[in-house]
Amino acid sequence: MNPIRTAPNLLTLLRICLAPFLVATILDEHYAVSFGLFVAAGLTDALDGTLARLLKQRSQLGQYLDPVADKLLLSTLFLVLTHMGLIPARVTVMVFGRDVGILVVAAILYAAVGRREFEPSIFGKVNTAIQIAAVAAVLLHQLTAVLWVAEIRLLALNATMVLTVVSGLHYAWTASRRITAPAASGSSVR
């Protein structure tokens, strides 16, 4: 079967296609629609992995495509929400700094020792989950002035900064240990 045509990979591609619509709705300040689209994107993220396991349709393409879709969507949203003044610039700078750092280290590892596998760590997965929560809380905060939403927004943004640093340091530590380890075939970074 063509890996692009599998249900999990089609859902991942749908998530990528939602990014421009999310950006447009945020720029037009249609926060109810953007929140709905973001929830839909989150559902595709949850479903693609579940379907890959249930239908036994795991693929190398899916292993690379899923984290790329996550990073594309989250990075784009962090930039747009910062542009709109809804996320502090320091949070977005830290998120981008970590991701650029990971890409640079990955490129160095590949060039130096031919390593291509970059398994997502628990810290990276938790960081991604907190970033998703932060974006959801920021969008929801535009729809309601309820105090608990404002508090969750602040907590999620602060947790994003902390986990961005922790996951970045953990990745650097793991990468430094891999330089001397034998190369293996692999997957991707979260």
C-alpha positions in Angstrom: 0.0 0.0 0.0 1.2 3.5 -0.8 2.3 5.1 2.5 0.8 8.4 1.6 -2.7 6.9 1.1 -2.9 5.3 4.6 -5.5 6.7 6.9 -3.0 7.8 9.5 -0.8 9.7 7.0 -3.8 11.3 5.4 -4.9 12.6 8.8 -1.4 14.0 9.3 -1.5 15.7 5.9 -4.9 17.1 6.9 -3.3 18.6 10.0 -0.7 20.3 7.9 -3.4 21.6 5.5 -5.2 23.1 8.5 -2.3 25.4 9.4 -3.0 28.2 6.8 -6.7 28.3 7.7 -5.8 28.6 11.4 -3.4 31.4 10.6 -6.1 33.2 8.6 -8.7 32.9 11.2 -6.4 34.2 14.0 -5.2 37.1 11.8 -8.9 38.0 11.2 -9.6 37.6 14.9 -12.2 34.9 14.4 -11.1 33.1 17.6 -14.1 30.8 17.9 -13.4 29.4 14.4 -9.6 29.2 15.1 -10.3 27.4 18.4 -12.5 24.9 16.6 -9.9 24.3 13.9 -7.2 23.9 16.5 -9.3 21.2 18.3 -9.9 19.5 15.0 -6.1 19.5 14.4 -5.6 18.0 17.8 -8.1 15.3 17.1 -6.2 14.4 13.9 -3.0 14.2 15.9 -4.6 11.8 18.4 -6.3 9.7 15.7 -3.3 9.3 13.4 -1.2 7.4 15.9 -4.1 5.4 17.2 -5.1 4.4 13.7 -1.5 3.5 12.7 -1.4 1.0 15.6 -4.9 -0.4 15.2 -4.7 -0.8 11.4 -1.1 -1.8 11.5 -0.3 1.0 9.1 2.9 2.3 10.8 5.3 3.7 8.2 8.7 5.4 8.0 6.9 8.3 6.3 4.5 8.6 9.2 7.3 8.5 11.7 8.8 11.6 10.0 5.6 13.3 8.9 3.8 13.3 12.3 6.4 15.4 14.2 6.9 17.7 11.2 3.2 18.3 11.2 3.2 19.0 14.9 6.2 21.4 14.7 4.8 23.2 11.6 1.4 23.7 13.2 2.7 24.7 16.7 5.6 26.9 15.4 3.3 28.7 13.0 0.7 29.3 15.7 3.3 30.5 18.2 4.5 33.0 15.6 1.1 34.3 14.7 -0.1 34.5 18.3 3.0 36.4 19.2 2.4 38.7 16.2 -1.1 39.3 17.5 0.3 40.1 21.0 -1.4 37.1 22.6 1.8 35.2 23.4 4.9 36.9 24.9 7.8 37.1 22.4 10.2 35.5 24.9 8.1 32.3 24.9 8.2 32.0 21.1 11.9 32.8 21.0 12.6 30.0 23.5 10.4 27.5 21.6 12.1 28.4 18.3 15.6 28.5 19.9 15.1 24.9 21.2 13.8 23.6 17.9 16.6 25.3 15.9 19.1 23.9 18.3 17.7 20.4 17.9 17.9 20.7 14.1 21.5 21.9 14.3 22.5 19.0 16.6 20.7 16.5 14.5 22.4 17.8 11.3 25.8 17.6 13.1 25.2 14.1 14.3 24.1 13.0 10.8 27.1 14.6 9.2 29.6 13.5 11.8 28.6 9.9 12.5 25.7 9.2 10.2 23.1 9.0 12.9 19.5 9.4 11.7 17.4 8.3 14.6 16.2 10.9 17.1 13.7 9.2 19.3 11.3 11.7 21.0 12.0 11.8 24.7 9.4 11.9 27.5 10.4 15.5 28.1 9.9 16.4 24.4 6.5 14.7 24.4 5.4 16.5 27.5 6.7 19.8 26.1 4.7 19.3 22.9 1.6 18.5 25.0 2.1 21.7 27.1 2.6 23.8 24.0 -0.7 22.4 22.7 -2.3 23.3 26.0 -0.8 26.8 25.9 -2.1 27.5 22.4 -5.5 26.1 23.3 -5.6 28.3 26.5 -4.5 31.4 24.6 -7.3 30.9 22.0 -9.9 30.0 24.6 -8.9 33.1 26.6 -9.9 35.2 23.5 -13.4 33.7 23.8 -14.0 34.1 27.5 -12.8 36.2 30.4 -13.3 33.5 33.0 -10.6 33.6 35.6 -9.6 29.9 35.4 -8.9 30.2 31.7 -6.6 33.1 32.3 -4.8 31.2 35.0 -4.5 28.1 32.8 -3.1 30.3 30.0 -0.5 31.8 32.3 0.4 28.4 33.8 0.7 26.7 30.4 2.9 29.5 29.0 5.2 29.4 32.0 5.3 25.6 31.8 6.2 25.8 28.1 9.2 28.0 28.9 10.4 25.6 31.7 9.8 22.4 29.6 11.4 24.0 26.6 14.6 24.4 28.5 14.4 21.0 30.2 13.7 19.1 27.0 16.3 21.0 25.1 19.0 20.2 27.8 17.9 16.6 27.9 18.1 16.4 24.1 21.6 17.9 24.2 22.7 15.4 26.8 21.2 12.5 24.9 22.8 13.6 21.7 26.2 14.0 23.3 26.0 10.3 24.5 25.0 9.2 21.0 28.0 10.6 19.3 30.1 7.6 20.5 27.3 5.0 20.1 26.9 2.9 16.9 24.5 4.3 14.3 21.0 2.7 13.9 18.1 3.4 11.6 15.5 5.5 13.1 12.7 8.0 13.6 12.3 11.5 14.6 12.4 14.3 17.2 9.5 15.8 19.1 
